[in-house]
Amino acid sequence: MARTISVLKWENEGEVENAVHDIKAEMDQKGGLDKDTERAMQHSLRVADPDLANHFLQRIREQVPEALHYFEEHGGGA
């Protein structure tokens, strides 16, 4: 079953938490992110409010550190 990844601008921490959950699920299932997910999440990180971007990177470090390399060069953050 194909899954559609929507590109969006995170409006709150709940949306960031959902993104981290989706990333963790895909990493657990596939061992990495497919290109569509990677591009969508990188876009969301680039356009995010700085506080939400930092929250996203912090949660990735805590919950899915093996996925951090997908985002370090694109988002920066704390």
N, C-alpha and C positions, 0 to 999 in steps of 0.2 A: 504494500500500500504506500503510495507516494505521500509525502508530507509536505505541505506548503509552509515555507518560512516567510513570515511577513516582515518587511522592513519597516521599522517604526522609530519614532523618537520616544524614548522612555519619559513618562510623565511623573512617575513616582517610584518609590523603592519596591513596591509590589511588582511592577513591571520588570524591574531589574532582577528581582528574585526569580520571576518566571523565566527570564532569559538564562540565568545561571542554571536553573533546573533543566531547561532544554539542552543546554550545553553538556551538563553532566550526563544526562540520559544518552545523548548521542555519543559521547566519549566512551561511556560504559558499553554501549551496544556495538559501536563500530571501531573503537580504538582511536578515533580522531574525528574531526569535523569535515563534512563534505564541503565543497567549494561554495555552494549556495548558502549554507548556514554560516560559514566563515565570513563571506562578504556581507551578509545581512547584519550579523552581530558587529562586525567592524564598522559598518555604516552607523548603526545605532550608537556605538561608542563615540564615534567622531562627532555626531550631532547632539550628544547628550549634554545636559547641564553639567558643569564641572563636578558638583557634589554627587550627582548620580553616576557619573563616569568613575569617580574615585570609589564609590560604594560598589560598583560592578567589579572593578579590579580587585578590591579587597575581598569580595565574596569568591571570586575566581581563585585567588591565592589560597583561601581557606578551604574551599570545597572541591576545586578541580585544578590543582596547581599544574597538572600536566597539560592543561589547555592555555596556560598563561602566554606561551610563546606566540599564540595566534593574535594576541592583542597588545603586547608590549610596544612594538614598533609603531602601532597605529594610534594608541590612545595616550601613552604616557601615564600621567596620574600619579597618585601618591603610592 
